[in-house]
């Protein structure tokens, strides 16, 4: 999964805040997204699983959920949410 969320979307504070509001993220999803986008020392899956006291698979599931929610919102509001750059592993 690498740095998928951060590298696939050109995040700005405005886009980040609108996405968090529109996507109706869980508290864990908000923490994971924030860590992936803004905090360099917590961006690894292992680091987040330790900091948030959840398993690595839970973090991976959160990342997949965030990705799905972003893609859904992009389809609804293509002018508001830029297209996500696809990786080779998707």
Secondary structure, 3 states (H helix, E strand, C coil): CCCHHHHHCCCCHHHHHHHHHHHCCCHHHHHHHHHHHHCHHHCCHHHHHHHHCCCHHHHHHHHHHHHHHHHHHHHHCCCCCCCCCCCCCC
